[in-house]
Amino acid sequence: MEQRFLSSLGDARLRWSFFPYVIVALIVVVSGCFMFYASSRDSAIMDELAHIPAGYGYVHQLDYRLNPEHPPLIKALSALPLLFADVSFPTMTRAWENDINGQWDQGRAFLYQANDHRADTILFLARIAPLLLTLLLIVVVYWFALKLIGPWWALLPTFFVGLSPNILAHGHYVTTDIGAALGFLATLFALNTLWARPNKKTIIIAGIIFGLAQLTKFSLVLMIPFALLLAFVHWLSCAHEYGWDKRIWRSLWQHVWTLALVFVIAYAIVWIVYVPLTWNYPMQRQISDTTLTLQSFGDATQSGSIASACIHHPSMRCLAEINIALTHMPVVRGFAQYMLGVLMVMQRSAGGNTAYFLGNVGGGGWWYYFPVVFLLKETLPGLLLLIIGLFSACKRIFKKTTTGIGERLWNYLSFNFAEFSMIVVALLYWAYSMKSPLNIGFRHILPTLPLLFILASISVKKWVFESMDTSLLQSGAIIARIKSVFAMGTKVAFKFALIIALVLWALAETAYAAPYFLSYFNQIGGGIWNGHYFVTDSNYDWGQDLGALADYVKKNNIQKIAVDYFGGGEPSYYLGSAVAIPWNSSQGDPLKKDIEWLAVSVNSLQSAKGHPLFNRSPLDDYSWLSNWQHPYAKAGTSIFIYRLR
């Protein structure tokens, strides 16, 4: 069995041809152009305000005091071009010298104060790395799918990933989500190769990839239990195929020590990367920051939800104490910073977040949040492809055969373990996400998108050819054979036509959405202009349209405008401090201050609907704006502009 995955690699190479390669290159180029177009117009989204200065602090200052709740790889790669751009990094600010993780204020100082109107240049350069990583993800999707379904069918998941509005949206921002998608996919490929042929080379490669993946996003920590589970199932499938003799116990030991070596190599990579990035982070400052950051970790008085109660259980306090102790040790204090990030993510995930969803604002999370958001934000042709794949898979699973269910399962694992591994990771990741009270966007389930489209394409390929029963061509009269060939050809042609129609439909959807990829919703979700009625935050409004607001103000010669903005941009930077007047609902109608224009981010409007956990003042709900049911204009999709006179 262990040779079957590798033999498929060899077969795939033999089937490789020139034209699929050209099509993959075309998908990469088109995807890159779409992202470049969106990147050139989008202002800084909320998370970039923290990630960009943090990454520059890592590579220029070798100091990890900013943004420890995310691993460094994406941020550091994004900052590398800035080293050659002659930018100034302010280190005399309160945010850098005194605040604990003063990432937001440091971001404003770095982007909008210290570099003389060069914020857009900094954003453009910083976004190069995530854009390139997105293009790499497209190639890895094709490479993985190539091994499983061949060079032509592998184009199907490559297209739906490479030209997905959701991938294009997050692929050009300095965030960790695309890196996580790449990390999950590359790790699965490396582990399947390792289990197919365990040797020194595959162990080292799997360890390096596993380690780099851990440096993209802390959700990749989930790959540790996932890998353990998959290794155990792989061993069980080997035991069933070869029998329970002495060899299989040697195989068990082999699975254990190879995976252990992978983990050792991986976390050696993590330590090696963190060491230089914390080199100039003063030890006493790190000790103090870590101690204060984790002061409530394991504090039972802070618990609320079940998840929060687990994190704040007194028994968990030992993790915080271990982390603090590691900061006192020079050799391992880089790893202590990594551990701090993991604990911060655990704490934040357990605590949940305030979010607008389906007309309500809540802070405890909804178990159905991600399924609903997925159905609203994934393209309809993409959803149909997934439904066809799921229907075809269910039909095969429940098909009556003389083979028992158990034997069919073991046969499936023997021949399709790579496919099985993707199913397990996708299901477990979705289960974890749905259970988490942290509901802040489609991007949190984005790492499963490549897995879902590869799995769907595998199933769709089987669905297309399932009607081709060659046994009907072996006997019977010539007329009957001709009729059979015609019937089968008609069915296959119809299925191919349907797939082509879905591809063309998806391409039209993406082209129509450009450059408003972040605000993309399908037709059920109201489209790019009305999706905000269902959900906001990083699903719709992350602050990307401030540049569009500046263009509108300039074009219409607006001398003064009240601005309630949500995002990583700075209104006074783009519009001028004399033009952009900071505003919020509690200040009332700007017209009373002789300000005729008002611009409000959609996220601010929807979040003003009230919150069950807080006593929101009626002054904060924009009730006085009810006289204007519809905005006078929109800047992009996410900033509503009202003319009050």
C-alpha positions in Angstrom: 0.0 0.0 0.0 2.8 2.4 0.9 3.9 2.5 -2.8 0.5 3.3 -4.3 0.6 7.0 -3.5 4.1 7.2 -4.9 3.2 5.2 -8.0 0.5 7.7 -8.7 3.2 10.4 -8.7 5.1 8.5 -11.3 2.0 7.9 -13.4 1.1 11.6 -13.2 4.5 12.6 -14.5 4.0 10.3 -17.5 0.6 12.0 -18.2 2.0 15.5 -17.9 1.6 17.5 -21.1 2.4 21.0 -22.2 -1.1 22.4 -22.4 -2.2 21.9 -18.8 1.0 23.7 -17.8 0.0 26.6 -20.0 -3.5 26.8 -18.4 -2.0 26.7 -14.9 0.3 29.6 -15.8 -2.7 31.5 -17.3 -4.6 31.0 -14.0 -1.7 32.2 -12.1 -1.2 35.3 -14.3 -4.9 36.2 -14.2 -5.1 35.7 -10.4 -2.0 37.9 -10.0 -3.5 40.6 -12.1 -6.8 40.6 -10.2 -4.9 40.8 -6.9 -2.6 43.5 -8.1 -5.6 45.6 -9.3 -7.3 45.2 -5.9 -4.1 45.9 -4.0 -3.4 49.1 -5.9 -6.8 50.6 -4.8 -7.3 49.2 -1.3 -6.3 51.2 1.7 -4.9 49.4 4.8 -7.4 46.9 6.3 -7.6 46.6 10.1 -5.1 43.8 10.6 -2.4 45.3 8.4 -2.2 48.3 10.7 -0.7 45.8 13.3 1.0 43.3 11.0 3.1 45.6 8.8 4.9 47.5 11.6 5.3 44.2 13.6 7.0 42.5 10.6 9.3 45.5 10.1 10.2 45.4 13.7 11.1 41.8 13.4 13.4 42.1 10.4 14.8 45.6 10.9 15.0 45.8 14.7 15.2 42.1 15.4 12.6 42.8 18.1 9.4 40.8 18.6 7.5 43.1 21.0 4.7 43.8 18.6 1.9 41.4 17.6 3.1 38.2 19.4 -0.4 36.6 18.9 0.5 35.7 15.3 3.6 33.8 14.1 6.2 35.8 12.2 6.7 34.2 8.8 4.1 36.1 6.7 4.8 39.4 8.5 8.6 39.1 8.2 8.4 38.2 4.5 6.1 41.1 3.9 8.6 43.5 5.5 11.7 42.3 3.5 11.0 44.7 0.6 10.7 47.6 3.0 14.3 47.1 4.0 15.3 48.4 0.6 12.8 51.3 0.5 14.5 53.8 2.8 11.6 54.0 5.2 11.8 55.3 8.7 10.7 53.2 11.7 9.9 55.4 14.8 11.3 53.9 18.0 10.9 56.9 20.2 7.1 56.5 20.4 5.2 55.5 23.5 3.7 52.6 21.7 7.2 51.2 21.1 9.0 52.2 24.3 6.3 51.8 27.0 3.1 50.1 25.8 2.6 46.3 26.0 2.1 45.3 22.4 1.3 48.8 21.2 0.8 47.5 17.7 -2.1 49.8 16.6 -0.5 53.1 17.7 2.9 52.0 16.3 1.2 51.1 13.0 -0.3 54.6 12.7 3.0 56.2 13.6 4.9 54.0 11.0 2.4 54.3 8.1 1.0 57.8 8.5 3.4 59.9 10.5 7.0 58.9 10.1 7.3 58.4 6.3 6.0 61.6 4.6 3.0 60.5 2.7 4.4 57.1 1.7 1.8 54.9 3.3 0.5 53.6 -0.1 4.1 52.7 -1.1 4.6 50.9 2.1 1.3 49.0 1.6 2.2 48.1 -2.0 5.6 46.7 -1.1 4.4 44.9 2.0 1.7 43.1 0.0 4.1 41.6 -2.5 5.0 38.6 -0.4 1.4 37.5 0.5 0.5 38.0 -3.2 3.3 35.7 -4.2 2.4 33.1 -1.6 -1.1 33.1 -3.0 0.2 32.3 -6.4 2.3 29.6 -4.8 -0.8 28.2 -3.2 -2.4 27.9 -6.6 0.6 25.9 -7.9 0.6 23.6 -4.9 -3.2 23.0 -5.4 -2.4 21.9 -8.9 0.6 19.8 -7.9 -1.4 17.9 -5.2 -4.4 17.4 -7.4 -2.2 16.3 -10.3 -1.0 13.3 -8.2 -4.6 12.3 -7.5 -6.6 12.9 -10.6 -4.2 13.7 -13.4 -3.0 16.8 -15.2 -6.3 17.8 -16.9 -8.7 17.2 -14.0 -6.3 18.9 -11.6 -7.1 22.2 -13.5 -10.6 22.2 -12.0 -9.7 22.7 -8.3 -6.8 25.0 -9.4 -9.2 27.2 -11.3 -11.8 27.4 -8.4 -9.1 28.2 -5.9 -7.0 30.5 -8.0 -10.0 32.6 -9.2 -12.1 32.4 -6.0 -13.1 35.9 -4.9 -12.4 34.9 -1.3 -8.9 33.8 -2.1 -8.3 36.9 -4.2 -9.6 39.1 -1.4 -7.3 37.8 1.3 -4.4 36.9 -1.0 -3.2 40.5 -1.4 -3.4 41.6 2.3 -0.7 41.2 4.9 -2.6 38.7 7.0 -2.0 35.1 8.0 -4.9 33.3 6.3 -3.5 32.5 2.9 -0.3 31.3 4.6 -2.4 29.0 6.8 -4.1 27.6 3.7 -0.7 26.9 2.1 0.6 25.4 5.3 -2.3 22.9 5.7 -2.1 21.8 2.1 1.7 21.5 1.9 1.8 19.7 5.3 -0.7 17.1 4.1 1.2 16.5 0.9 4.5 16.1 2.8 3.0 13.7 5.4 1.3 11.5 2.7 4.6 11.3 0.9 6.4 10.4 4.1 4.0 7.6 4.9 4.2 6.3 1.4 8.0 6.1 1.5 9.6 6.8 4.9 13.3 7.6 4.6 15.7 10.3 5.6 14.8 12.6 2.8 11.0 12.5 3.2 11.3 12.9 7.0 13.5 16.0 6.7 11.3 17.5 4.0 8.1 16.8 6.0 9.8 18.3 9.2 10.8 21.5 7.4 7.4 22.0 5.8 5.6 21.2 9.1 7.8 23.8 10.8 7.3 26.5 8.2 3.6 25.9 8.4 3.7 26.4 12.2 5.2 29.8 11.5 2.2 30.9 9.3 -0.7 30.8 11.7 -1.2 29.3 15.2 -4.2 27.4 14.0 -1.6 25.1 12.4 -1.0 23.7 15.9 -4.1 21.7 15.2 -2.0 19.7 12.7 -0.2 18.0 15.6 -3.3 16.0 16.8 -4.5 15.7 13.2 -1.1 14.2 12.1 -1.2 11.8 15.1 -4.7 10.6 14.2 -3.9 10.2 10.5 -0.6 8.3 11.3 -2.6 5.9 13.6 -5.3 5.3 10.9 -2.5 4.8 8.3 -0.9 2.2 10.5 -4.3 0.4 11.0 -4.8 0.3 7.3 -1.3 -1.3 6.9 -2.1 -3.8 9.6 -5.4 -4.8 7.9 -3.6 -5.2 4.5 -0.5 -7.1 5.6 -1.9 -8.9 8.7 -1.1 -8.7 12.4 2.3 -10.3 12.4 5.7 -9.0 13.7 6.1 -6.7 10.7 3.2 -4.6 11.6 4.5 -3.9 15.1 7.7 -2.8 13.5 5.5 -0.6 11.3 3.9 0.9 14.4 7.3 1.8 15.8 8.3 3.3 12.4 5.1 5.5 12.3 5.9 6.7 15.9 9.5 7.6 15.5 9.2 9.1 12.0 6.4 11.4 13.2 8.4 12.2 16.3 11.4 13.2 14.1 9.1 15.4 12.0 7.9 17.2 15.1 11.5 17.7 16.4 12.7 19.1 13.1 9.6 21.3 12.8 10.0 22.9 16.2 13.7 23.2 15.7 12.8 25.3 12.6 10.4 27.4 14.8 13.1 28.0 17.4 15.7 28.9 14.7 13.4 31.5 13.2 12.4 33.0 16.5 15.9 33.4 17.8 17.1 36.2 15.5 13.7 37.9 15.6 13.9 38.2 19.4 17.6 39.0 19.4 17.2 42.7 20.3 14.1 42.3 22.4 15.4 43.2 25.9 15.0 40.2 28.2 13.6 42.1 31.1 11.1 43.7 28.7 10.1 40.3 27.4 9.6 39.0 30.9 7.5 41.9 31.9 5.4 41.9 28.7 4.8 38.1 29.0 3.9 38.3 32.7 1.4 41.1 32.2 -0.1 39.6 29.1 -0.7 36.2 30.8 -1.8 37.6 34.2 -5.4 36.5 33.7 -4.6 33.1 32.0 -5.9 30.4 34.3 -7.8 32.9 36.4 -11.2 31.2 37.2 -12.8 34.6 37.9 -12.4 35.5 34.2 -14.4 32.5 32.9 -17.7 32.9 31.0 -18.4 30.4 28.3 -17.5 26.7 28.5 -14.4 27.3 26.3 -13.4 30.3 28.5 -13.9 28.2 31.6 -11.5 25.6 30.3 -8.8 28.2 29.5 -9.3 30.0 32.8 -9.3 26.9 34.9 -6.7 27.1 37.6 -5.0 23.9 36.3 -4.2 25.9 33.1 -2.2 28.4 35.0 0.8 26.1 34.9 1.2 26.8 31.1 1.5 30.5 31.8 4.0 29.9 34.5 6.1 27.7 32.2 6.0 30.3 29.5 7.1 33.0 32.0 9.9 30.8 33.2 11.2 30.2 29.7 11.5 33.9 29.1 14.3 33.9 31.8 16.4 31.5 29.8 18.4 33.2 27.0 18.7 30.0 24.9 15.0 29.3 24.7 13.4 32.7 25.1 12.7 32.8 21.4 10.6 29.7 21.8 9.0 31.3 24.8 7.7 34.1 22.5 6.2 31.4 20.2 4.5 29.8 23.2 3.2 33.2 24.3 1.5 33.5 20.9 -0.2 30.1 21.3 -1.5 30.9 24.7 -2.8 34.3 23.6 -4.7 32.7 20.7 -6.2 30.1 23.1 -7.3 32.9 25.4 -8.8 35.0 22.6 -10.5 32.1 21.0 -12.1 31.1 24.2 -13.3 34.7 24.9 -15.0 35.1 21.6 -15.6 38.5 19.9 -18.3 41.1 19.2 -19.8 40.6 15.8 -22.7 41.5 13.6 -24.5 38.5 12.1 -28.0 38.2 10.6 -29.3 41.4 12.1 -27.9 40.7 15.6 -24.8 41.8 17.4 -23.4 39.3 19.9 -20.3 38.3 21.6 -20.6 34.6 22.4 -20.5 33.2 18.9 -23.0 31.1 16.8 -22.3 27.5 16.0 -23.9 28.0 12.6 -21.9 31.1 11.8 -19.4 29.5 9.4 -21.8 27.3 7.5 -24.1 30.3 6.8 -21.2 32.6 5.9 -19.8 29.9 3.6 -23.1 29.5 1.8 -23.4 33.3 1.4 -19.9 34.1 0.3 -18.8 31.1 -1.8 -19.7 31.5 -5.5 -22.8 29.7 -6.6 -20.9 27.7 -9.3 -18.4 26.7 -6.6 -21.2 25.6 -4.3 -22.8 23.6 -7.1 -19.5 21.9 -7.8 -19.1 21.0 -4.2 -22.7 19.7 -4.1 -22.2 17.6 -7.1 -19.1 16.1 -5.6 -20.8 15.5 -2.3 -23.8 13.9 -4.0 -21.6 11.7 -6.1 -19.6 10.6 -3.1 -22.7 9.7 -1.1 -24.1 7.8 -4.0 -21.0 5.7 -4.1 -20.8 5.2 -0.3 -24.4 3.9 -0.2 -24.3 1.9 -3.3 -25.3 -1.7 -2.8 -22.4 -4.1 -3.2 -21.6 -7.6 -2.1 -18.6 -6.2 -0.1 -19.1 -5.4 3.5 -18.9 -1.9 4.8 -15.8 -2.6 6.8 -14.0 -4.2 3.9 -15.0 -1.3 1.7 -13.5 1.1 4.2 -10.2 -0.7 4.4 -10.0 -0.9 0.6 -10.7 2.8 0.4 -7.9 3.6 2.9 -5.5 1.4 1.0 -6.0 3.1 -2.3 -7.1 6.6 -1.3 -5.3 7.6 1.9 -4.3 11.0 0.7 -7.9 11.8 -0.1 -9.0 10.4 3.3 -6.4 12.7 5.0 -7.9 15.8 3.4 -11.5 14.7 4.4 -10.4 14.3 8.0 -8.5 17.6 8.2 -11.4 19.5 6.6 -14.0 18.0 8.9 -12.1 18.4 12.1 -11.1 22.0 11.2 -14.7 22.9 10.5 -15.8 21.2 13.7 -13.3 23.2 15.7 -14.2 26.4 14.0 -18.0 25.9 14.5 -17.4 25.2 18.2 -15.2 28.3 18.7 -17.0 31.5 19.8 -14.5 33.5 17.7 -16.7 34.5 14.7 -14.9 37.2 12.7 -15.0 36.1 9.1 -15.0 33.6 6.2 -11.2 33.8 6.3 -11.0 31.6 9.4 -12.3 28.6 7.3 -10.4 29.7 4.2 -7.6 27.1 4.8 -10.1 24.3 4.0 -11.1 25.8 0.7 -8.3 24.1 -1.4 -9.0 20.8 0.4 -12.8 21.0 -0.4 -12.3 21.8 -4.1 -9.7 19.1 -4.6 -12.0 16.6 -2.9 -15.0 17.8 -5.0 -13.0 17.5 -8.2 -11.9 13.9 -7.3 -15.6 13.0 -6.8 -16.8 14.9 -9.9 -14.3 13.1 -12.1 -15.8 9.8 -10.9 -19.3 11.1 -11.5 -18.6 12.1 -15.1 -17.3 8.6 -16.0 -19.6 6.5 -13.8 -22.1 6.1 -16.7 -19.5 4.5 -19.0 -20.2 0.8 -18.6 -17.9 -0.8 -21.1 -19.5 -4.2 -20.5 -22.4 -3.1 -22.7 -20.1 -2.9 -25.6 -18.8 -6.4 -25.4 -21.9 -8.2 -26.5 -25.2 -7.8 -28.3 -26.1 -6.7 -31.8 -24.2 -3.9 -33.5 -27.2 -1.6 -33.3 -27.5 -2.1 -29.6 -23.8 -1.3 -29.2 -24.2 1.9 -31.2 -27.1 2.9 -29.0 -25.1 2.2 -25.9 -22.2 4.2 -27.1 -24.5 7.1 -28.0 -26.3 7.0 -24.7 -23.0 7.0 -22.7 -21.5 9.7 -24.9 -24.5 11.9 -24.4 -24.4 11.6 -20.6 -20.7 12.2 -20.5 -21.0 15.2 -22.9 -23.8 16.7 -20.8 -21.7 16.4 -17.6 -18.7 18.0 -19.3 -20.9 20.8 -20.6 -22.2 21.4 -17.1 -18.7 21.6 -15.6 -17.6 24.0 -18.4 -20.7 26.1 -17.7 -19.8 26.2 -14.0 -16.3 27.3 -14.8 -17.5 30.1 -17.2 -20.0 31.2 -14.6 -17.4 31.3 -11.9 -15.1 33.4 -14.1 -17.9 35.9 -14.8 -18.6 36.1 -11.1 -15.0 36.9 -10.3 -14.6 39.4 -13.1 -17.8 41.2 -12.0 -16.7 41.3 -8.4 -13.3 42.9 -9.2 -11.9 44.8 -7.5 -14.4 44.5 -4.6 -13.3 40.9 -3.7 -13.5 41.4 0.1 -17.1 42.4 -0.2 -18.1 39.5 -2.4 -21.3 37.7 -1.7 -23.1 35.4 -4.0 -26.6 36.2 -5.3 -28.3 34.4 -2.3 -26.2 36.7 -0.1 -27.2 39.9 -1.8 -24.1 40.3 -4.0 -21.3 42.7 -3.4 -23.6 45.7 -2.7 -26.0 44.1 -0.2 -24.0 41.4 1.7 -23.6 43.7 4.7 -27.2 43.0 5.7 -26.1 39.5 6.7 -22.6 39.9 8.2 -19.8 42.4 8.2 -16.3 42.7 9.7 -13.7 41.0 7.4 -16.5 39.4 5.4 -17.4 42.8 3.9 -15.9 45.9 5.5 -12.3 45.8 6.8 -11.5 49.4 6.0 -10.4 48.8 2.4 -12.3 51.7 0.8 -10.8 54.8 2.4 -8.9 55.7 -0.7 -12.2 55.5 -2.7 -13.7 57.9 -0.1 -10.7 60.3 -0.7 -11.3 60.2 -4.5 -15.0 60.9 -4.0 -14.3 63.9 -1.7 -11.8 65.3 -4.2 -14.0 64.7 -7.2 -17.0 66.5 -5.6 -14.9 69.3 -4.1 -16.2 68.5 -0.5 -14.6 70.9 1.9 -15.6 69.2 5.1 -17.0 65.8 5.9 -17.7 63.9 9.2 -16.1 60.5 9.1 -16.8 57.4 11.2 -14.3 55.0 9.8 -13.5 51.4 10.7 -10.2 50.0 9.4 -6.4 50.4 9.2 -6.3 53.6 7.3 -6.2 57.2 8.6 -8.9 59.5 7.3 -6.9 62.7 8.0 -4.0 61.2 6.0 -6.1 60.7 2.9 -8.5 63.6 3.1 -6.6 66.1 5.2 -7.2 67.0 8.8 -9.2 70.1 7.9 -11.6 68.1 5.7 -12.0 64.8 7.6 -13.7 65.4 10.9 -13.6 62.4 13.3 -17.2 61.5 14.1 -19.4 58.9 15.9 -23.1 58.5 16.6 -23.0 60.0 20.1 -21.9 63.4 18.6 -25.3 63.6 16.9 -26.2 65.2 13.5 -23.1 66.8 11.9 -25.3 69.3 10.3 -25.6 71.0 13.7 -21.9 71.7 13.4 -22.5 73.0 9.8 -21.0 69.8 8.3 -23.2 68.8 5.3 -21.5 65.5 4.6 -21.2 62.3 6.6 -19.2 59.1 5.8 -19.8 56.0 7.9 -18.2 52.6 7.5 -20.8 49.8 7.1 -19.2 47.9 10.0 -19.8 50.9 12.3 -23.5 51.2 11.2 -24.3 47.5 11.6 -22.4 47.2 14.9 -24.5 50.1 16.3 -27.6 47.9 16.3 -27.1 47.1 20.0 -25.2 44.5 22.0 -26.7 42.2 24.7 -23.5 42.2 26.7 -23.2 45.9 27.0 -25.5 48.8 28.0 -25.2 50.7 24.8 -26.4 54.3 25.0 -29.2 55.2 22.5 -26.9 57.9 21.3 -24.6 55.3 19.9 -27.1 53.5 17.6 -27.3 56.1 14.8 -31.0 56.4 15.4 -30.8 60.1 14.3 -29.7 58.8 10.9 -33.0 57.0 10.3 -34.3 59.9 8.2 -31.8 58.9 5.5 -32.9 55.3 4.6 -30.3 55.0 1.8 -26.9 56.6 1.4 -26.4 59.4 -1.1 -23.4 57.6 -2.5 -20.9 54.9 -1.6 -17.2 54.9 -1.5 -16.3 51.4 -2.9 -18.8 49.1 -1.3 -18.2 49.6 2.4 -18.3 53.4 3.2 -21.8 55.0 3.0 -21.9 58.7 2.2 -24.8 60.8 3.3 -25.6 64.4 2.2 -27.5 65.8 5.2 -28.8 69.0 3.5 
